Amino acid sequence: MPGTRITDQQVRLYMKIRKNKSQELAAAKAGLSERSARRIESSVALPSQSPRRYWRSRADPFAGVWDAEVVPLLKSAPKLMAVTLLRKLQDDHPERFSDGVLRTLQRHIRHWRALEGPAKEVFFPQDHAPGQRGLSDFTAMGNLRITIADVSFPHILYHFVLAFSRWEHAEVVAGGESFEALSKGLQNALWQAGGAPLEHRSDSLSAAFKNLAEEEDFTLRYTALLDHYGMAGTRNNRGLSHENGSVEASHRYLKEAIEQALLLRGHRDFEDRASYEGFVREAVMRRNRRNAAAFRIEREQLQDLPERRTTDFVEEEARVTRCGTFTVRGVLYSAPSRLIGHRLKVRLYSDRLECFLSGALVLRLARGRRSPIGGRGRMIDYRHFVDALKRKPQAFKGLVFRDALFPREAYRRMWEQLECRLTQRQACQTIVALLEMAARDGVEGVLAERLEALLATGELPDLRKLREEFAPRKVELPLITVEMPMARVYDALLPSEQADELEVVA
């Protein structure tokens, strides 16, 4: 076959089959061409015993341009590809070089790089001691196309690996590579492993490093996290991710394992985030079972954990404006109107916000993310604005964050129909009434299904009928009459001797 050398084993197999089969069939079974088969039959030696040819069988097509044109280009730009150089030669020398000489040019360039080209980077394999090093990194999961309740779920994974045993831990992160995600994931990994390594290594995460100076480059929060667990922090050189090879290689294998599990599952949609996190956890546990023996050795060398975890959140302050909103890290959140004018102490976790007023927890919200196309992200809860909109329903139409108020797609589509077919006043009153019904009666999901059905038939909602259908039913409580028994009936529960004593006393 072109580009493949014939081995002694192929020749022996061919000669064995040739005794009883035709030349064509024997060559096919041995993986040879008929031309090679004819040459083998005329030869008296095996391929390994035949002298190799080191001379040219034809004139070098690049003899006149190699030293004068090609080599200077390679010296100025060693990364030039052979096909690029061939296209330039074809432009400079029309009709002299055909596409068929590309392979010859590639061999010339490969030989030149070996003799005169730039030095290549050397990779040094490392011997990791048990309990010495743990590595952290984040990896993108967009290629897996995961959906939650049929909605795309963009996310990344936090990935921790112990270098000696290859024991690993992974967590789903819906946001970016924040310190909160790093702190939560690392601490969960350490407590699950039952100990901490001597060294924690990562790439140049902005959550851990200032990336401005070579000395004293750790952020204060990251330094406190490492000190709490008695670990020394290191990182690979910037832009050289292969220096984090123990975790970088595990990224690929873990994502392949998750991909294969998804193929066996038959679909990529999950009921909620918790079920998807459980799916990832099972994939990691299956991989860890293969490394159980090595992990038992490493577990003995890990440092003891402290008595408690350290913080995996950061604190911010935010004032609730008269619009009933506050902004934290470029994301607009809503709050109950009673908090307007107050300054909240906000704890930012990787997945949620906890808001405190005078030390009391007053609000817990899912954490939002910045808009991918720029500008502020929005995490608006329509329940916070229902009462105010009832008093000013027409404010709904021009509300800046109006689109963020719709809890589901059906509500947004219904608003578009109301806006087209009713007056502004009627449309605003109707949509506010629908949002109030969803919030007060707890029928957001079933009401959305009913709105979908109305949209399919082109009808507008009848608020009176919907209220009658979804309003909580008044339940009539049964009348219960309690008859108090006489005290003496309890005497039958006592032993006969005690009962007689009671009668005597009486």
Buried (B, 14 or more C-beta within 10 A) or exposed (E): EEEEEBBEEBBEBBBEBBEEBEBEEBBBBBBBEEEBBEEBEEEEEBBEEEEEEEEEEEEEBBEEBBEEBBBEBBEEEEEBEBEEBBBBBBEEEEEEBEEEBBEBBBEBBEEBEEEEBEEEEEEEEEEBEBBBBBBBBBBEBEEBEBEBEEEEBEBBBBBBBBBBBBBBBBBBBBBEBBBBBBBBBBBBBBBEBEBBBBBBBBBBBEBBBEEEEEEEBBBEBBEEBBEBBEBEBEBBEEEEBEBBBBBBEBBEEBBEBBEEBBEEEEEBBBEEBEEBBEBBBEBBEEBBEEBEEBBEEBBEBBBEBEEEBEBBBBEBEBEBEEBBBBBBBEBBBBBBBEBBEBEBBBBBBBBEBBBBBEEEEBBEBEBBBBEEEEEEBBBBBBBBBBEBBEEEBEBBBEBEBBEBBBBBEBBBBBBEBBBEEBEBEBBBBBBBBBBBBBBBBEBBEEBBEBBBEBBEEEEBBEBEEBEEEBEEEEEEEEEEEEEEEEEEEEEEEEEEEEEEEEEEEE
